[in-house]
Amino acid sequence: MKILPRKKRKGRRVVGAIGGRTPGYVPYTVPRPGQLGYHRRTEFNKRILLIEEDGLKLTPKGGFPHYGVVKTECILLEGTVPGTPKRPIILRAPARPPPPIEPPEVIHAGLLA
């Protein structure tokens, strides 16, 4: 967004024009007002790898980059988690539980010719 000149009506840090009469919508590329950050994101089926009572056992030497040393209980998840490193996250039971994974059943084992 460009900072508009002094004589611009109703503000300087606003969009000068959001588009023409046609098409009858505002393109997604036009800057619009709204909240920047701290949105609620929902991620499904995160696998819990480890629940640790003492975070010092899990912390590498020198601490985690951009976080530091874990001093309290912690949970190790597989995959990515949205948000900044120190932001609290909410874990709950899955709304769409994954299907149970059963071990494969061996019907016949033989040599390949």
N, C-alpha and C positions, 0 to 999 in steps of 0.2 A: 504494500500500500504506500502510496506517495503522500507526503505531507503537503497539503494544499496551501495556496497563498493566503495572505492575511485577510483579504476581503471576501474570502469564500464564506457563504452563508451557512449557518448552523454547524460549524465545526471545521477543524482543520485535519484531524486524524480520522477521516471518514472516506468512504469510497466515493469518487466523483460521480460515477454513473454505474448502475448495475446492469445496464443493457438497454436494448432498443424495445420498440413496441412489439415487434415480431422477432424471434419466436416468443410465445406467451409464457415463458418461464425464465427463471434466473439460472444461468449455467453454474455448475458446481465449482468452476474455477474462480468465480467472483468472490472476493472476501466478504464474509458476513459476520455480524456480531454474534457472540455466543461464548460459552464457557470454554476455557482452555485448560484442560487437564482435570485430574481426579474424577474421571468418569467411572461408572460401575461396569465392569466387564465380567462376563460369565464364561468360564472355561469348563468343559465337561470332561469327566473321566480322567482325572489326574491320578496317576499311580503313586501311592505312598511307598517309598522304598525303605525308609528308616524313621523311627521315632526315638529320639535320644533325650534322656533326662539331663545329661551334662553336655552342654554345647562345646566345652573345651576339648572333649574327645574327638569331635568332628572337625574342629577348626584347624586349618593347615598352619604351619609355622609362619608367623608374621600376619596372620589373619586373612580374611577374604578381601580382594581388591574392592575399593570404594565402599566397604562395609565395616571391616574391623574384626574384632574377636567376638565370637558368639559365647555369651556367658550364661544363658538360661537354657531351658528346654527348647528343642527345635524339631522340625519335621523336614525330611529330605524328600522332595518330589521329583518325579521323572518328567522332563519336558520343561517348557517355559511357563513363567508366571508373569502376568502383566503388572505394570506399576514400577515404582522406584524401589531400590533395594530395601529400604527400611519401612515401607508401607505395609500395614497389617492387611492380611487377606482373610477371607472367610471360607472355611471348609464345611461342607455339608454332605449329606448322603446324596448319591446321584439321582437325578430325576429320570434319567434313561440308563439304567444299569446295563453294563456290557453283558453279552451272553456268556454263560459259563464255559470256560475252556477245559475240555476233557482231554486226557492223554489219548494218543492214537491207539487203535486196536490193531494188533498184528494178526492178520488172518492166515497168511502163508508166507514163509520165508524160504526162498530157494536160490539157487545159483542162476545167474544170468548167462545165457549162451552166447 
